[in-house]
Amino acid sequence: MLLDGKTALVTGASRGIGAEIAIGLAEQGADVAITDLASQSVDLAKVQAAIEAAGRTCYNHALDVTSKSSIEDVFAAVTETAGGIDILVNNAGILVPKRLEELDEATWDAHFDVNAKGILLCTNAVLPQMRARKQGRIINIASIAGRQGSPTQGHYAATKSTAITLTRVYAQEVGMDGITVNAICPGIILTEMGKENLGSQEEIDHWSNVAALKRLGDPKDVVGPVAFLGSDLSNFVTGQSINVCGGIYFH
């Protein structure tokens, strides 16, 4: 058990990568606070059941990562009941594909509010308690899109580039306090959102052939790297963005 005695908070934990991360951290011994929009309560309850089936405590909270007051309330509640947050996984994200020249301001703003500002607000909310204990792990879920961009995903890619940059800068600003900040850059993961974005079996087959491992990712493939970065095994790793893409991207 890599994470015995730790409490993790995962945003966007109702489905896909976030759900698997939350369950996977529980299986490695952590108690887990799961959060998502109130509209995702049914799916959050399923994740809670899986965490409790793994023998761990689950704290279930509705959370809007674009709202500073919502974040502060939820983080305070988790801290009061769990005693502190040792690991923060900034996973909440949205993607509505659209060509840049057709992009409206509202769509641009919504992506930056969730995918970028959400990281800023959640990280700032958890830093005081981590700083007080001189330890903490912050893990941002970025994307290989943030490294190279992709047609119809320019706005999304820009937010993920921001996530990578925030990771590097936070690492330099809080390292002296015993806090590490790292990012995971998933490739094409066959979540519900991932399948919708690919659109067809032909596209799935194409990108499977491009990947060095000749397959696309399962959400469970992201869990191991997150557990590593959340554990003491990664004590000397900070400011890094790790590609978890099966060999689609190599920089």
C-alpha positions as CSV (number, residue, x, y, z in Angstrom):
1,M,0.0,0.0,0.0
2,L,1.7,3.1,-1.2
3,L,-0.7,5.6,0.4
4,D,-1.5,4.2,3.8
5,G,-2.6,7.0,6.2
6,K,-3.0,9.6,3.4
7,T,-6.1,11.5,2.4
8,A,-6.5,12.5,-1.3
9,L,-9.0,14.9,-2.9
10,V,-9.9,14.3,-6.5
11,T,-11.8,16.8,-8.6
12,G,-14.0,15.7,-11.5
13,A,-14.2,12.3,-9.9
14,S,-17.6,11.1,-11.1
15,R,-16.5,9.3,-14.2
16,G,-13.7,8.5,-16.6
17,I,-10.1,9.2,-15.5
18,G,-11.1,10.9,-12.3
19,A,-13.2,8.0,-11.1
20,E,-10.5,5.5,-11.8
21,I,-7.9,7.7,-10.1
22,A,-10.1,8.0,-7.0
23,I,-10.8,4.3,-6.8
24,G,-7.1,3.5,-7.6
25,L,-5.8,5.7,-4.8
26,A,-8.2,4.0,-2.4
27,E,-6.9,0.6,-3.5
28,Q,-3.4,1.9,-2.6
29,G,-4.6,2.7,0.9
30,A,-5.7,6.3,0.8
31,D,-9.0,7.7,2.1
32,V,-10.5,9.8,-0.8
33,A,-12.6,12.9,-1.1
34,I,-14.4,12.8,-4.4
35,T,-15.9,15.9,-5.9
36,D,-17.8,17.0,-9.0
37,L,-20.7,19.1,-10.0
38,A,-24.0,18.5,-8.1
39,S,-25.5,17.2,-11.4
40,Q,-23.1,14.3,-11.2
41,S,-24.3,13.0,-7.8
42,V,-25.5,9.6,-9.1
43,D,-22.1,8.8,-10.7
44,L,-20.3,10.1,-7.6
45,A,-22.3,7.7,-5.5
46,K,-21.1,4.8,-7.6
47,V,-17.5,5.9,-7.1
48,Q,-18.1,6.2,-3.4
49,A,-19.4,2.7,-3.2
50,A,-16.3,1.4,-5.0
51,I,-14.0,3.2,-2.6
52,E,-15.8,1.9,0.4
53,A,-15.7,-1.6,-1.1
54,A,-12.0,-1.2,-1.1
55,G,-12.1,-0.7,2.7
56,R,-11.4,3.0,2.6
57,T,-13.3,6.1,3.8
58,C,-14.9,8.3,1.2
59,Y,-15.9,11.9,1.5
60,N,-18.4,12.9,-1.2
61,H,-18.9,16.6,-2.0
62,A,-20.5,18.6,-4.8
63,L,-17.9,21.1,-6.0
64,D,-17.7,23.7,-8.7
65,V,-14.0,24.3,-9.5
66,T,-14.7,27.7,-11.1
67,S,-16.1,29.0,-7.8
68,K,-13.6,30.1,-5.1
69,S,-16.2,30.0,-2.4
70,S,-17.3,26.5,-3.3
71,I,-13.7,25.3,-3.2
72,E,-13.0,26.9,0.1
73,D,-16.2,25.4,1.7
74,V,-15.5,21.9,0.4
75,F,-11.8,21.9,1.3
76,A,-12.6,23.2,4.8
77,A,-15.2,20.4,5.3
78,V,-12.9,17.7,4.1
79,T,-10.1,19.0,6.3
80,E,-12.3,19.1,9.3
81,T,-13.6,15.6,8.9
82,A,-10.4,13.9,7.5
83,G,-7.8,15.9,9.4
84,G,-6.1,17.3,6.3
85,I,-5.6,16.8,2.6
86,D,-2.3,15.2,1.7
87,I,-2.8,14.7,-2.0
88,L,-4.7,17.0,-4.4
89,V,-5.5,15.7,-7.9
90,N,-6.7,18.5,-10.1
91,N,-8.5,16.4,-12.7
92,A,-11.7,18.4,-13.5
93,G,-11.8,19.3,-17.1
94,I,-14.1,19.9,-20.1
95,L,-13.6,19.6,-23.9
96,V,-16.1,20.8,-26.5
97,P,-14.3,20.4,-29.9
98,K,-14.5,23.4,-32.2
99,R,-12.3,25.0,-34.8
100,L,-10.5,28.1,-33.5
101,E,-12.0,30.4,-36.1
102,E,-15.5,29.2,-35.1
103,L,-14.9,29.5,-31.4
104,D,-17.1,31.8,-29.4
105,E,-15.9,33.7,-26.4
106,A,-18.2,31.8,-24.0
107,T,-16.7,28.5,-25.0
108,W,-13.2,29.8,-24.7
109,D,-13.9,31.3,-21.3
110,A,-15.6,28.1,-20.0
111,H,-12.6,25.9,-20.9
112,F,-10.2,28.3,-19.2
113,D,-12.4,28.6,-16.1
114,V,-12.6,24.9,-15.5
115,N,-9.3,23.6,-16.9
116,A,-6.9,26.4,-15.9
117,K,-8.5,28.6,-13.2
118,G,-9.8,25.5,-11.5
119,I,-6.2,24.3,-10.9
120,L,-5.2,27.8,-9.6
121,L,-8.1,28.0,-7.2
122,C,-7.9,24.5,-5.9
123,T,-4.1,24.6,-5.5
124,N,-4.2,27.9,-3.6
125,A,-6.9,26.5,-1.3
126,V,-4.9,23.5,-0.3
127,L,-1.4,25.1,0.0
128,P,-1.8,26.7,3.5
129,Q,-2.4,23.3,5.2
130,M,0.3,21.5,3.2
131,R,2.7,24.3,4.0
132,A,1.9,24.1,7.7
133,R,2.7,20.4,7.7
134,K,5.8,20.9,5.4
135,Q,4.5,18.2,3.1
136,G,2.0,17.6,0.3
137,R,1.5,16.3,-3.2
138,I,-0.3,18.2,-6.0
139,I,-1.0,16.4,-9.3
140,N,-2.4,18.2,-12.2
141,I,-4.1,16.2,-15.0
142,A,-2.9,17.9,-18.2
143,S,-2.8,16.3,-21.7
144,I,-0.4,15.6,-24.6
145,A,-2.7,18.1,-26.4
146,G,-1.0,20.7,-24.2
147,R,2.4,19.8,-25.8
148,Q,1.5,19.8,-29.5
149,G,-2.2,20.9,-30.0
150,S,-4.7,19.3,-32.2
151,P,-7.3,20.5,-34.8
152,T,-10.7,21.4,-33.2
153,Q,-9.0,21.3,-29.8
154,G,-6.9,24.5,-29.8
155,H,-8.7,26.1,-26.9
156,Y,-8.5,22.9,-24.9
157,A,-4.8,22.5,-25.8
158,A,-4.2,26.1,-24.6
159,T,-5.7,25.3,-21.2
160,K,-3.6,22.2,-20.9
161,S,-0.4,24.1,-21.8
162,T,-1.4,26.4,-19.0
163,A,-1.7,23.4,-16.7
164,I,1.8,22.3,-17.6
165,T,3.2,25.8,-17.0
166,L,1.4,26.2,-13.7
167,T,2.9,22.9,-12.6
168,R,6.4,24.1,-13.3
169,V,5.9,27.5,-11.6
170,Y,4.1,26.1,-8.5
171,A,6.9,23.5,-8.1
172,Q,9.4,26.3,-7.9
173,E,7.3,28.5,-5.6
174,V,6.4,25.8,-3.0
175,G,9.3,23.3,-3.1
176,M,11.0,24.8,-0.1
177,D,7.9,24.0,1.9
178,G,8.2,20.2,1.2
179,I,5.4,20.2,-1.4
180,T,5.8,18.6,-4.8
181,V,3.8,19.6,-7.9
182,N,3.7,17.4,-11.0
183,A,1.5,16.8,-14.0
184,I,0.3,13.8,-15.9
185,C,-0.3,14.2,-19.6
186,P,-2.6,11.4,-20.8
187,G,-2.7,10.5,-24.4
188,I,-5.9,9.2,-26.0
189,I,-7.8,7.5,-23.2
190,L,-10.9,5.6,-24.1
191,T,-13.3,7.3,-21.7
192,E,-16.8,8.3,-22.8
193,M,-15.4,11.7,-23.7
194,G,-12.4,10.2,-25.5
195,K,-14.6,8.0,-27.7
196,E,-16.9,10.8,-28.6
197,N,-13.9,13.0,-29.7
198,L,-12.5,10.2,-31.9
199,G,-15.9,9.7,-33.4
200,S,-15.4,6.4,-35.2
201,Q,-13.8,2.9,-34.9
202,E,-11.7,3.9,-37.9
203,E,-10.1,6.7,-35.9
204,I,-9.6,4.4,-32.9
205,D,-7.9,1.9,-35.1
206,H,-5.7,4.6,-36.7
207,W,-4.4,6.0,-33.4
208,S,-4.0,2.5,-32.0
209,N,-1.6,1.8,-34.9
210,V,0.2,5.1,-34.3
211,A,0.9,4.2,-30.6
212,A,4.1,2.3,-29.9
213,L,2.1,0.0,-27.7
214,K,-0.5,-0.5,-30.5
215,R,-3.4,0.3,-28.3
216,L,-5.1,3.3,-26.8
217,G,-5.4,4.0,-23.1
218,D,-7.8,2.7,-20.5
219,P,-8.6,5.1,-17.6
220,K,-6.9,2.6,-15.3
221,D,-3.6,3.2,-17.1
222,V,-3.4,6.7,-15.5
223,V,-3.7,5.4,-12.0
224,G,-0.2,4.0,-11.5
225,P,1.6,7.2,-12.4
226,V,-0.7,9.3,-10.2
227,A,-0.2,6.9,-7.3
228,F,3.6,7.1,-7.8
229,L,3.5,10.9,-7.7
230,G,1.3,10.9,-4.7
231,S,3.6,8.6,-2.7
232,D,6.9,8.8,-1.0
233,L,8.5,7.1,-4.0
234,S,8.4,10.4,-5.8
235,N,10.0,12.5,-3.0
236,F,12.6,14.0,-5.4
237,V,10.3,14.5,-8.4
238,T,8.7,17.9,-8.8
239,G,7.8,20.3,-11.7
240,Q,7.6,17.4,-14.1
241,S,4.9,16.6,-16.7
242,I,4.8,12.9,-17.5
243,N,3.4,11.6,-20.8
244,V,1.1,8.6,-20.3
245,C,0.2,8.0,-23.9
246,G,1.3,4.5,-24.9
247,G,4.0,6.0,-27.2
248,I,2.1,8.5,-29.3
249,Y,4.2,11.4,-28.3
250,F,7.9,11.4,-27.3
251,H,8.9,14.9,-26.1
